[in-house]
Amino acid sequence: MQRRGRPGHVYYPLQLSLVSKPTPGPKQLLVKIEAAALNHRDLFIRQNLYPDISFKAPLLCDGAGVVVEEGASCSSNLLGRRVILTPCRGWKDSLSGPESWSNFNTIGGVGPDHTIGTAQTYALVDEKEVEAAPDHLTAVESAALPAAGLTAWRALMVKSGNAKSGHNILITGIGGGVALQILQFATALGCNVFVTSGCGEKIAKATQLGAVGGVIYKDEEWNKKLVEKLPAERPYLDAVIDGAGGDIVVKSIPLLKPGGVVSSYGMTLAPVMDWPMQAVFKNIELKGSTLGSRTEFSDMVKFVEAKQIRPIISRTVRGLDKLEEIEGLFEDLKAGRQFVVPDGICDPLHPISTHLKPFAITILLKFIMTQSKSSTLEASYPTAVTEIAKACHILDAQVEDAYPCTPQQIQQISEDRCEVFHLILSFGPNGDLERWIRSVQKVVSMNSILRTRIVCHQSKFLQIVTTEEHTTEYLTGDVEQFLNDEKAFEMNLGTPLFRTAVIGRRFVATIHHAVMDYWSLNSFLRGDAAMLYLGQEPIHRAAFKDFVSLCAGIDRAKADSFWAARFRGSVSIYPPMPASAIARPSEKLEKTITLNLMSRGIAESHIAWYAEAAWALTIATYADNESIAYGIVMSGRSSMLGDAGNTLGPTTVELPVLITVQPSMTVDALVKGRATALRELKSNPLFLQYSLENIAATNNTARIASKFQSLFNIVPPQPISLPTTEEESKSVSLERVIKRSHGGFALTFLCRLVDESIILEALYDPAVLDRDHVDRILNQFEHDLRTLIEVSADTRLGDLQRLSPQDRDDLIRWHTLSHETDNSRFHALRGFDVCPSNQTWIVDPKNIDQLVPVGSIGEFLVEMTPSTRELSTQASHLSPRWLESFRPSGTGTLRRTGELGKYSQDGCLVRIGKRENRIKLGSQIVQLEAIEETIRSCNQVKDIVVVSKIISGRTRLVAVVTLKGVEAAAKDPWQLQPLPAALISTTNDCLHVVRQNAEMSLELNDVPVLWHVVSSLPRIKGRDIDREAVRLWLKDVK
């Protein structure tokens, strides 16, 4: 399900799930988990403070167990051995960090692998992702080792460079799992270990474990007190191993030797760290460290075995079913009650593990979950029947079964979205209305999906099958009044999702999209209810639960690979929307296009390929990127699914697709490319059910594409109908099908294929796209579709005439009016050499012989004035091919401006920014001026310039700002003036507000990573900001 609630302001509940015992595949091991351990990351996951949270993956990343089964081709010889699971994946042996960050991930409660976590009875793992547990460790001790041990090992042994006998090491925040593990490793090497803590008892216990001494960090002068504890022969620290951040560097400078190291494995105080100039002068090195590689994990386990180190254990909880006791462990973590001696226990002779509050809290898993997937509700949800029945407003005995929803169902039933179909049948005098009602009642009894309600139970969406007998309401009044009244009775969580009513001689079925799709509606009428009505045997269909079970068995590794391969490079979506905005489509436009397919030799079955290719062209026109992403609707039915593919439940899905529309590509390549892509999707029906959340997790491009706001849906040519003879059609007929919806996408484009015509229906959000714009999109689509059908298949896309007839007429009208009216249309070009009689055009920056459609971004061409024509070189005089058709006189010479813009719907020119300020940032194309405008909306900002800079091998953004209320006398207000040192400290709070506003308003990748406050910004002729001067200045700024 989608995560809800602000990070840090939610606390997700724990729940048990009954799953099937997995079977190992090739090179896989089935590990029966004996013990698992908690870390702070698990608390952060429950608070929505950890990235890529998954509600599907078992919690916890630390665990140990016994290998009980081996898959084919295994060579590890670990059957029957106790093993420790590696806590992370995708980092082989690089000392610098993961070889590829996109492939690096941890296990337990997160994606992309939603099956691995140690809080489960059985874990299926690759044989390379375990280490044989040291013989001297118990299962509990082995489980406490992985994440804390690996993090400690890398921070001390790899990063500090001072893990040597006799060296002085300071460990901050003793009591945390990583800190204690570092203490054990360092003392085993013979280091002199010093610690800090907020609690004297923790320091006392640390000295029992081998620390030389420690200080209370709450004392402002703790660093001076620590100096007194350092040995006279080595009165300095060699390294500080820190997990808190804050002012640790400032406090450590007097203690560290020149060239000393601060190894940082976390920042629990704040995500920033002070770095004063004194640290630079003393050559202090700050090294970040997180977890570690697979090789380092192996080295750590070998060291633990060689030195016979035993992780410190405080207490255990036995059984996953002890949720209250497990909650107590989380409360201890939340309150920070770690490494504290309980009241009344001070005897140092007692084993430490008996008396310590938890640092590595373990959970023994003895709750066996090896049954097959639940066949009864009692097996799956033994304590939930009453709660579920209450949510459905029925009796306990009426709950027949419960099973999970598909991802698409969860989207359809969300509070922001509702789609309902009304099927209205009309019965003539000879029609047997009662027989029809009995037929429908029989179909409902045979298909549990029609007796299904959906509830959210313990943060999980479930389909609840009831034993209710379907009844049809008999109502008075007319159908129109009924349909109007139905708007007040929303189908939502806990309510019936299939209802029927009789009004006079009309039968009305009201069906929620979450239980039936378009294919289901037609099958329900033609193959189920109608067949029974005509006295024929009904079709026996597989239960929708069978389809859901197949979806649950998706090979996630293969699905990840399948989807990741479809999303590469930069991508744009259209229309763009703020990350927090929710589309609320409420308006509709329709258009009918008649095509002459026969004369072009195009089969009617191929028109869907041409239609989607035309849609790709149209969206690329307005998205300002050759690579665009939008959503498509696909059926998940396939003969490959066996009987489950014939279920009456909903299998259609809304999926993101990425298409690159390059000018060099031919029409044939575009159309056949779409046909091939659709065939590939259809040949992998289960992968279609992988969910937007999972697809988005495969890579960054997929993440952006999965936020698509335009949905393209080709409705099958077969209309919903009844299989009646001519005589029977007089007695019963399908009068109409009505779809009522709210929520969804900013633009949904429905294409209904009827013979050689296409009926277009655009459902849109008027707050995002106005009516004129949507009308122009419809016309552009028609133009693109006709063009693709009519031109030769080997025509390059760059040679297509992209200007629709409507746009051409509007351009002629606007340019005629520009001679007769004032210069208001040219407000976007103030500062350029443009006068009211000049003509301004917008062309494709890569091909000035192509005028761009209205609403599409291109480069301004302006007519040269006599003065600029005389001063310019002949090479800068442009006469595009289209100019003569718009200017019959043939007079006029144009020049390029380097400025990007577009026509608004009323013909005004809208400036976007300079062409040189359009850059590729990650997987997106961004315009620096647009980012600046967003940041400038913050009240504290006086002015700003954003430039790109290569930082650590990646293109990142840097912001240079002037702030209101931070004034300094500038010698030259048009030159870049750094802020005086005396004012720097006063800007911190103000700049923090600005950055916070930017983070809330921009996409994460669009937020500058570096910020500089200056007194003034350089300008060219007192007008535009001199970006080149800013870039040169940044080269010298440290």
N, C-alpha and C positions, 0 to 999 in steps of 0.2 A: 504494500500500500504506500501511498505518498506520505512522507513525513509531514507532520503538522505541529505547529507551535514554534515559538522563537527559540533559538539555541540558548541553552542555559535557563530557560523558563518552563521547560517541560521535563517530565520524568516518566519515561515509558514503563509500563508494568511488565513484569515477567510472566511468561506463560509456558506451559508444557504442550508439546505437539507430538502426536503419535505418527510415526513414519515407518516405512518398511525397512527391513534390514538390507543394506546394500550388498551387492555382489561385486567383488573386485574384477576389473578388466585386466588387460595385459599390462604388466609392469606396475600393478597396483597392489597395495596391502590393505587388508581389513583389520583395523586395530580396535580391540575392545578396550575402551577407555576405563582405566582404573581410578584415576584422579585428575582433577583439573584445578587450575588456580586463577584467582582474580587479580587483575591489575587496575590501575587508575583509568586506563583506556576504556575498560568496561563500564565504569561509572560515567565517563564522558559520553560514551555511546548512548546510554540511557537518558542523558541530558541533551542529546542532539548537539554535542560539542565536538564530534569526531567526523571526519569526512567519509562519504560513501556508505552511510548507514544502510543496513539491509534488515528488513523485517522477516526475511526468509532464512537467513543464515543462523545457525546455532551460535550462541555467545561464547566468549572466552577463546584466547589464543594460546594459552599455556596448558599442556596436558601430557600425560604419559599413560601407556597401556600395553597390552600384550597383543602381538600379531597372531590372529586366529585363522586367517586365510590369506593365501597368496594367489595372485592372478597369473595368467600364463606368462612365460618368459621372464619371471622374476629371478634375479641372481644374487639377492642380498643375503640369503640364508638366515633370515630373521624369524622364521616361523616358530612360534612358541616363546620368543624372546620379548622381554620388556623393552620398549622403545620410547624415545622422547620425540614429540612432533616439533618440527621447525615452525616458529611463529610467523614467518613471512616467506614470500615467494618472489622470484624474479630478480634475485641478486646473487650472482654466482661467486665471483672472487675479486672483483675490482676493489682496490684500496680507496678509490676516490668516491665511490657511491654506486648505486644500482646502475648496471650497464644501460638500462633504458627505464626511465621513470614511469613511462606509460605501462610497462609490464610489471612494475613492482607493486606489491600489495601485501597486506597482512591477512591473517585468517581470523575468524570469529566475529560474528555480528556485522560484517561488512561485505561489500561486493569486491571484485566481480564474481568470485566463486561463492555461491550462496549455499553450498553443501558442507563446507568445512568449518568446524568450530569444535572446541573440545568439550562443551557442555552437552554431550550426547553419548549414548551408550556405545555406538559404533561410529568410527570415522574411516572414510575411504580416502587413502592418500597415495601419492606416487611413492614408490619405494625409495627414491632419492631424497624424499623430504622427511626422513626420520633418522635418528641416531640411536644406536644401542645404548641403553641406560647403563651408567656405571654400576657395577655389582654391589658397591657399598651403599647405594641409595635405595630408600624405600620408594614405593609408588608415589607417595605424597611428596617426598623430597624431590623426586624426579620431575613431578609436575610443576613444582615451584621454580624451576630453573630457567626455562627457555627465554622469555622476553627480557626479564630483569637481568639474567645472566649474560645474554648476548649484548644488550645495551651497555652493561657494565664493562664487559670485555673490550668492546671497541673503544669506549670512551677512555679507558685506562691504558690498555695494552697497545692499541693502534694509534690513537689520536694524541695522547698526552706526551708520548716519547720519553717518559720518565719512569716507566714501570721497572725500576731497578733497585736492587738492595742498597739501603742507606739513603735513598732519595726521600725528600720530605714532600708528602702529598697531603693536600687539604681536601676533604670531602664535605661538601655543604649539605645541610638538611638530612643528617643521619636519622634513620628510622624508615625512610622510604625503601622500597624493595631494591631499586638499582643501587642506591647509596650503600646499603648493607652488603650487597654482593661485591661492590668495588672494595669495601673494607676487607672482606674475606680474601679477595684476590690479591690486594696490595700487601696485606700482612703475610700471606703465604709466600710472597716474593721477597720479604725482608724490608719492605719500605717502612719509613717512619710516618705513620698515619695520624693526622689531626682532623678533628671533626667540628662542625657547628650544628647547633640545634636550638630550638626555642624552649627546650625542656631539659633540666639538669639530669633527670632520671635517664633520659635517652643517652646522654653523654656518658653517664656512669656505666650503663650497659655496654656501650661501645668500647669503653676501656677494658671491660671484661672480655670482649671479643678480640682485643689486641691493639686498639688505638692507643697512642701515646698520651693524648689528652684532647681537650676540646674547650670551646667557649660558647656562651649564649649569644646568638646573633641579635637578640632584641636589644642588647647593650650597644649603644651607638659607637662606642670605641672598642668593639670586640677585636678589631684587627690589631690594635695596640697591645691588648692583653695576650693575643696569640703570639706576638713577637717574643714575649717573656718565656713562652713554653718551648721555643725552638732550640735545638741543641747548639751549644757554643761553637762547636767545630763546623756547623753548617747552619748559620743563623738566617736562613731564608727558605722560602718555598720553591720547589722545582716545578710544581704543577698544582693547579686547582681543578678539581672535577666537580662541576656544578650543574644542578638541574632546576634552579630557580630563576636565574637571570637578574633583572633589576640592577642594583648598584654593585654587584659582585666584583666587577673589574675595577671600579673606583676604589673599593675597600682593599683589593688585593695588590694594588700597585706597590705600596710600601713593603709588602711581604715577599713578592716574587723576585727572583733573580733576574738580571737582564737577559732577555730572550726566553723568559719563563712562559709557560703555556696555561691558558684557561681552556679546558675541554668542556664544552657545553652540550649536554644531552637533553635539555629542556628549558622552558621558561614559564614556570608555573605562576610567577608573580605578574608578568605582563609579557606580551609578545614583542617587547623591545628591550634593548640593553644599552646602558650608557657606555660611551667609548671616548674618554677624555684624551687630550693631546699628550698627557704624561705617559699614557700607555704606548703611544707612538714613539716618543723619545726613548723609552726604555725597551723598545723592540719586543713588547709583549705580543704573543701570538694567541689569537682567539680561534678555536677550531670547533666547528659544529659536528655533532655526532648523533646518529639515530640508528637504533637496532644494529644490524651488521649483515655481512654476506654469509652465504652457505658455508664457505670455507672457514670463516671466523667462528661460526656456530660449532663446527666440528672441532676446531682448535680449543674452543672454550670447554666443551664436554670432556675432551682428553685431559685438559689441565685439571678440571674438577676431579677426574678419576685419579690422576697422578698425585695430586696433593690431598686426596681424600677429604675434600671440602663437602660439608653438608649444609645446604640452604636452611635458613632458620624458619621453622614452622611454629605457629602459635596455637591454632586450633583448627578443627575440621568440622564440616557438616556432612553427614552421611545421607546421601540420597537426593536426586534431583526433585523428588516430590516434596521435599521439605522447603517449600517456597518461603514460608515465614522466617525460617532460620537463615536462608540465603539472603533474604531482605536485610536481616540483621548485619550480615557481613558487609553489604553495600552501605548500610548506615555508618558502620565503623570507618569505611573508606571516606564517606562523605564528610564525617566529622573530624577526620584526621587523627583518630585515636590509634596511632601506630607506634609500636615499639615502646609501650608504656608498661611499667611494672604495676600489676593490680594492687589495690590497697591491701596492706597487711602482709605482703610477700616480699621479703628482702633477702632471703637466704641465698647467697651466691653459690652454695653447694648444690642447689637444686638444678636440674637440667634447664637451660635457658628456654628451650622450646616449650616447656610446660607452663611458663609464667608470662610469656610475652603476648601482648595484644598483636593482632595480625599485621604482618607486612606482606606475606605471600599467603593469602587465604585460599585454602583448597576445598574443593567439593568432591566427595567421593560419589561416584555414580553407580548406584546399584539398582536403579529403577529400569528394569528390562523393557526395551521397546522393540521387540523382534516380530511382532505380529504383522500380518499383511495389512495393507491399507484398510481402514475401517469399513466393515460391512454393516455395522449398526452404529447408531448414534451413541449408544452406551459405551462402546469400545473407544470411540474417538473423543467424546466430550462427556465423561462420566458425571461431572458435577454441573453441567451447563444447561441441561434440558429445561429446567424451570426458568432460567434467565432468558434463554432463547424463545421459549413459548411466550413469555411476557413481552419481549420485544416485538413478537409477531401478533400479539393480542389474541392468542389462541390457548387452548388447554394443553397441558403437558402431553397428554395421550394423542394429541393431534400432530405431534412432531414425528415424522416418519424417518427422516434422514437429514444429514448435514454434511456438506463438503465444500471445499474452497471455491471461490469464484475465479474466473479467468481474468487476466489483467484488463482486457477490453471491457468486461462486465463492470469492473470496479470504476473505470472511467465513465461508463454510461450511467451509473447509479450515483455518481458523486453529487454533492449538494449544489455544485455550480453548473450542472448539466442535467437535462431530462429530454428524452426523445420518445414520443408515443405515437403509435399508429392507430387510426380508426378505420376499420373495414366496414363499409355500409352495404348491406345486401337488401334488395327490394324483392318482395314476394307478391306475385300476381294472384288473381282469384283462385287459380288451380295449384298454387304452390303450397306445399305441406310444411308450414312453419314449425309445427310441433315435432315433426320427424327430423327437421334440420336441427332443432335444439337438442333432441336426444342424440343425434350424430355427434354434435360438438361435445356433449357431455361424455360420450364414449371416448372420443379422442383425448380429452383431458385426463380421463382415468388411465389411458394407456401411455401417456407421455408425462412423466413427472415434472418436466421443465415448466409445464403449464400450471402446475400446482406449487410453484416455487416462489418463495419470498427471499429477500436478501437482507441480512442484518450485519451489523458490525459488532462482533463479540470479542472482547479483550483485544482490541485494536486489529482484529482480523476480519475481513469480509467473508461471510459464509452464505451459501445457498441452503435454504431450509425447505425441504420437501414436506408438505403437509398431507394429511389423510382426508382433508376436506372434500366433500362431494361438490362438484361444480354446480352452481345454480345460476339461472339467467333471470335478471330482473325484468318485470313487466311494468313499463312506465307510461304515463299519459303525456300529452303535449306533442311537440314536433321535434324532429331530429336536430334542427338548428338550435333550438333552445337547449336541448340535451348537450350538444357539443359546447355551447357557451358555458353551461353549468359545470361541465367536466373540467374546465380550466381551474376551478376552485378546489378540485379533488385530485391533487397531484399524486401520482404513483411514486413512492419513494421507499426508504428503508422500512421494512416491517409490514408493508401493505401488499395485498394481492397485485400481481403484475399482469394478470390476464382477467379481464372482466367482459361480460356480455350483457346486453340489454335488448328488449323488444319494445319498439315504439310504433304502435299501429301495425302496419305490414312491413316494417323495416327491422332488420336485425343488425345490431351494431356490436362489433368486437373491438375492445380497447386493449391494446397490447404494448407493453414497454419494450423498448429496443434491447434491454438487458436480458430478455428471455427469448426473443425471436428476432432474426434479421430478415432481410428482403426475401432471401431464398426460403426461409422458414414460412413466411407469410403465404407465399405462393404454394408451397408444399402442403401447408395446413388446409388451404382451400381445395386445391386440385387433387392431391393425393391422399388426403385423410378424411376430412369432414364430407367433402363432396362425394367421395367413393362410397362412404357409408350411406349417405343420403340416397344414392342411386342403387343401393342394394348390393354393392360389391364388397368383397373382403377388404378390410382396412390394411394399410401398410404397417408392418411391425418394425419399429425403429429402435436403434440402440439408445439407451439412456444417455442423457447429456453428461452424466457423471463419468461414463466411459471415455468420452472425449476429454474431459477435464483430467482424468487419470493419465491419459496419453501425454497431455501437455506437461504434467508434473514430472514426466520422465525424460524431458528434453536433456540431451547431452550438452551441458553448459559450455564445456570447452569448445566443442564444435560450433555451437551457436555463436559464441563470442568471436570465433575465427570467421564464421560466415558473415556476420554483420560488420565486423571491423574492416573487412576487405572492401566493403561497399562505401566506406567513408574515409576519404583521403583529401588532404590539401585544404585550401581555404573554401569557405562556403558562406552564403548569405541566405536569409529567409525573408519572405515578403508576405504581408506587410510587417515592418519591424514594430515591436511593441516593448514597452518597459518590462523588465523581468518580473515585477510584482503585479502587473496588470492582468486582468481576467477578461477575456473576450466575451461580449454579450450580444451576439448577433440577433437582430430583431427585424431587419428590413429585407425585402426580397425583390429581385428584378428578374424578368424572364425574357428570353429571345429564342426564336426558331430560325435555324439555318437549314436551307435546302441545298443539297449537294448533288452534283451530277457525277456519281461514281462510275457508272457503267461506261460513259464515254472516255474516262481516264483509265479504264482497265483495272480499277481498284476493287478488290473483293469487299463485300459488306462486312465480312468478319474481320477485316484488317483496319476498319475505320477507327477502332479503339486505339490502335498504335499511333495513327496519325493525330488523333485527338489529344493523346497525352504528349506527343512530340510538340504539338502546337501550344499546349499549356506550358511546357517547359520554355519555349521561346517567349511566350507572353510574360511569364514570371521573371525570366532573365531580363526582359526589357525594363522592368520597374525595380528590380532588386539591385541593379548596378553591379553585377558580378557575373562572370561567365559560368561560375559554379553556383548552382542554386539548389535549395532543398525545399521540398513541400511534402505534404502528406498524400497518400493514396489509400483508397479503400480496396481491400482484397478479401476474397472468400477463403476461409481456411479449410474448405471441404476438399477431399481428394480420395480417390480409390485407394491410395497408399495407406489410408487410415483404417481400411477395412470397414466393418459395420459402423464404427464410430463416425465415419464421414457422412453417414445418412441420418444423423441425429436431428431432431427438430429444434434443438437449441441454437443459440447464436454462435457462429464461428467466424464471422467477418471481423477484420481487424483494420485499424488505422495505423499505417506505417510510414516512417520517413524514407524518402528516396533522395539521392543526390545525383544531379545531372550536370555535366559540363557542356555548355553550348559554345563551341569554339567557331570563330569565323571560317577557319579552314575546313571544318567538317562539312560533308555533303548531306543533302536531304536524306539520301538513302541510308547513310551511316547513322543519322539521328533516329530515323524511324525504326530501322532494324535493331539499333541499340536498345531502344525501348522494348521492342518485341522480345529480344533475348533476355533482358533484365526481368521482364514479367514472367517469362518461362522459368527462369532460374528460381524466382520466388515461389512460383506454383509447385515446383518440383521438390520444395522443402517445406511442406505444410506445417510441420510442428515448429520450425524456426520462426514462422510468422507469429506464433503465440508467445514470443519471448519477452514481451512487454517493452514499452518505451523506456522504462527505468533501466532495464538490463541492456537494451541497445545503446542507450546514452552512455552507459558505463564503459563501453568497449574502447572509445578513444575520444579526444576532445572534439574532433569534427562531428562525430556521431552525437555528442552532447548538444552541440549547437543545432544540428539538423533535427534532433528530436523535439526541439521547441517550435517546430513549424507552426505557422498561423494561417496557412492556406491549405485547404483539403480538396483534392480532386477525386471525384467519384463518378465512375461510368456505370450507370444502371444497366443491367442486362436487358437485351432487346425483348425478352419474353415478358409480357405484361402479366400482372396478377389477374387471374381470371378463373372462371368456373368451367369444367369440362362438360357442358350441357349440350344436348342436341338443339336444333332450332325450335322444336316444340317445347322442350324443357326450359329454354331460355325465356320463353314467354311467361313461365311461372316463377322463375327465380333468376336474378341477375345481379352481378356486382355493380352497384351504382357508382361508387367512387372509393378511392383510398386517400385518406388525409393524414399527413404527417405534421405533428405539432411538436415543436422543440424550443428549448431555450438553452443558452450556453453552447459551448463548443469552440469554434474557431472564428477568427476575425473575418475570414472569407471561406465559404464552402461553395465549391463549383460543381454543380450536378449536371451531368450530361446523360440525357435519356435518348437512346438510339431508336428511332422509329423509321423503318424502311431506309430511304436515302436522306432522311432529315435528322437533325439533332435538336432536341429541345433543351435549351440551356436554362438553368435556374441558379442564380447567385444569391446566397444567403449571407448577409454581411452585418458587421457592427458599425452603425453610423458614426460612432464616436471615433472610429479608426479610419474608415473610408467613407467619404460622402457619396451621395447617389450619382453625381456626375462622374466621379472617378470610377465607380463600379460599372457604369454604363460604358465608359471608355475602355475598360478592361474587356468587357463583353465584345465590343467592336474590334478591339485589337486581336482577341482570340479568333473571331470569325475571319479576320483578314489573314492571320497567320495560318489558320487551317486551310483556307482556300488556296493560299500561296503554296503550301506544301503539297497539296493535291495537284495543282495545275502545272508547276514548274517541272523541268526535267529532274530525274532522280539524282543526277550527278552535279546538280547546281550547288555551289558552295553557299553556306549560310551567310557568309559575309557579303555575298552578291544579291541576296534577297532584298526586295523592296519592303522595308519594314514600316514605312509610313502608311497607315490605314487611310482610306478615303475620307473619313471624318476628320482625322488629324490634318490631312492635307488641306481640306476646305477651311478648317479653323486657322491654320497658319496663313493662308492667303488673306483671310478676313482680318486677322490681327495685324498683319503687316501693311494692309491697306489703311486700316484705322490709325496706325502709328504716325502716318503723315498728316492726319487730320485732327489729332488730339494732342494733349500735352505730353510731357515726358514721363508720366507716372509709371509707365510700364518699365522704365529703365532704372527704377530706384535701386535695383540690385547691382547696377554697374556704375554707381556714383564713384567718381575718382578716375574713371576711364575717359578716354577722349571720345565721348559719345554725345551727340546733339540730337534734338527732337527729330530731325529729318533722317538721322542715321537708321540703318536697318541692322538688327541684331538677330543672329541665328544660333541655333544649338545643333552641333554635329557630333558624330561619333569621333572621339579623340583619336582613335586608331585609323579612321577613314573619313576624312572631311567631305568626301563625296556622298556621305550618307547622313541625311537629316534624321534626328532621333525622334521617336514618338513623343507626344505630349505626356509629361510626367516622368519621362526617362532622363537620366542624368547624362549630360554631354558637355562639350566645351563651347564656350561662347566665341562666335566669330562676329566681329563688328565691322561695319563699313568705315573705311578710312576717311577722315576729314582731309581737306586740301593740304593742311599743314603737315599732317602725319604722312600723307602720300608722298609729299616732296622730300621729307626727311628720311623715309624708309628706303631700304634697298629693294631692287626689283624682285629679289628672291622671296621677299615677305609678302608680295602681292598675290592674293589667292582669288581664283575664279572657279569655284566648284561647278561640276556639271549641272547641278540642279538649279543654279542661280538664274539661268536664262529663262527657265520655265516659270519662275516666280517674278522675274524682272524682264518683261518682254523687251524693254528698251535695250537690254544688254549692258547698261552702264553700271558702274560701281565696282570697286575693288574691296575685298575683305581682308582682314588680318586676324591672326590667332591671338587670343588673350592669355591662354594658360589658366583661365578661370573656368571652374566647373559650375554648372547650374542646370535648371530645368524650367519648363513652362508649367505654371500652375494651371488649374482647370479653366480659369478665366483669361489666360493669356499673359499674365504677368510673369516677369522673369524672377526666378528665385535663385540667389547665389548660394552655392554649396561650399565652395572653398577653392583653393589653388590645386591644380592637378598634381603638383609636386608634393603636396601634403596628404595625398592619398597613399596609404601604406598597407602592407600586409602585416598583420599582427596575429601570430598564432594561426588559427584557422579562419580568420576573418579579415575582410578589407575594412579599414576604418579611415575616416576623414578627421584629421587633427582639429579642424575648426569646430566640428560637431562636439568633440569631447570638451574643447575649451568653452563652448557655449553652455554646456551642462554644468561645468564647474563654476563658471562665471555667475550662474544663477544663485549661488550662495551669497548671502548678504555681506559676508566678511571679505569677499574678493573684490579688489579694485580693478585689476587686470591680470591676464594670464597668457602664457604661451606654453604649448606642449610640443615637445620635439621627441624624435625617436633616437635611441642610442643603443649600441650593442653592449650588453652587460652579460658577462659570463657566457658569451657565445649565442645569446638570444636577443632578439629585438624587443626592447622594453621602452616604456614611456617615461619621460622626465618632465616635471612641471616646474616652471619658474613663475612665481606670482608676486604681485604687489597687493598688500592688504590695506583695507580701510582702517583708519585710526592709527596706523603705524607709519608716521610721517618722518621723513628725514630730509634735510636740506640737500638738494642735488645740484651739483655744479652745472650739469647740463641735463635738463629733464628729458632729452631725447636720446641719451646714452644709457647703457646698462650701468647702474650704480649698485654695487653690493651693499647689503644692510650693515650699518655700523655695528661693531661688536656690542656696544652698550644696549642696542635694541633687540639683539637676537633672543635673549631670554624672555622678552615680553611677547614674542610672537608664538610661543609654543602652544598655548591654549587656543589661540585663534586658528592656527594652522591645523590643530587637531580637529576642530569643528569643520573646517573646509574638507579635510581628508575623509572625515566620517560622512559628510554629505555626498562626496564623490562615490564612496563605496556603496551608498544606498541607491544612488541614481544611475550608476553605470554598470555595465557588465564587468565581471571580475577582471578579465584580461585588459579592459580599457582603462582601468585605474592606474595612474602613474605610480611607479614603484619608488621614485625619488622625487623629493620636493625641495625647492629652494625659494627662500623669501628674499627679495631685493627691494631697493628703494625706488628704482625706476627701470623701465624696459626700453631697449633701443628701438628707434623708429626711423623709417626711411622717409625723408622729407616731412617729418613730423606727422606721418599718417600711419602706414602699415608697420607692424612690428617687424624688425629685422631678425628673422629666424636664423640666418647664417651667423650673425654676430652672437646670438645666444648659443648656438652650437659651438662656436670657437671658444666662448667663455667657459662652457661646460667641460671642454677638454682639459682645462687647467684647474678645475674644481675637484678637490679630493672628497 
